């Protein structure tokens, strides 16, 4: 694995296909599965590691986001990554940087509404990373479902010459979606956390069985609140643009964001 910090050092041999995995580091199996797939499907796997300040709100965890470059280097290498691109903030946002990518529509609700500016930060940094890395294929995790839809919209709207791959959420044995922020859970909270996915599964079954969606959602929210979650949303949405929907018209998904202690946990399940 070659670690590079400067844009000029990102050079490829002619004719090779580049698979790209953008990340903020603190790797877990979810990241590593994206890297393994990128390596399988391309000649070269490039991973970027950049904790992007512009996608964090002023009261969010940018400064205490987990960082461990040495550990991440080792794990990425083991997963088959060829190049780890780890720029600093001045490299990504040099003096005079003035462009912002703002995707409307799909960003209006959920994470977009609760975290103003978040998806502008994501779209802008991913756009810049695509320009730097020039990937043929880029890999994203469906755990961040709304993010996948935002990137997809941007790539289609701007005719970016990159194929997007969205991969299944990687989970712990007990169903908890892997996330760099899970380290903030206390041992007690860690025991409660799998209830998030469990509730998604039970609710999916209830919707499939024909129970009224509103009732299913209400029950899911109460169940999570009773267990100690602060529920930001638990909703039934169209998979395509994440608009809320109150009947079963596939493809749809259940999406949830809830705080448990310090971390905010996100998860979703396709119906
Ligand atoms: P992050 O470092 O949190 O920005 O995530 C980098 C990429 O890994 C994003 O495309 C995420 O959607 C993806 N990712 C995060 N958690 C998981 C997971 N549990 N399973 C699969 N992909 C994931």
Boltz pocket constraint, residues with backbone or C-beta under 6 A from the ligand:
constraints:
  - pocket:
      binder: B
      contacts: [[A, 22], [A, 23], [A, 24], [A, 25], [A, 29], [A, 30], [A, 31], [A, 34], [A, 139], [A, 140], [A, 141], [A, 142], [A, 143], [A, 144], [A, 167], [A, 168], [A, 169], [A, 170], [A, 171], [A, 177], [A, 178], [A, 179], [A, 180]]
      max_distance: 6.0
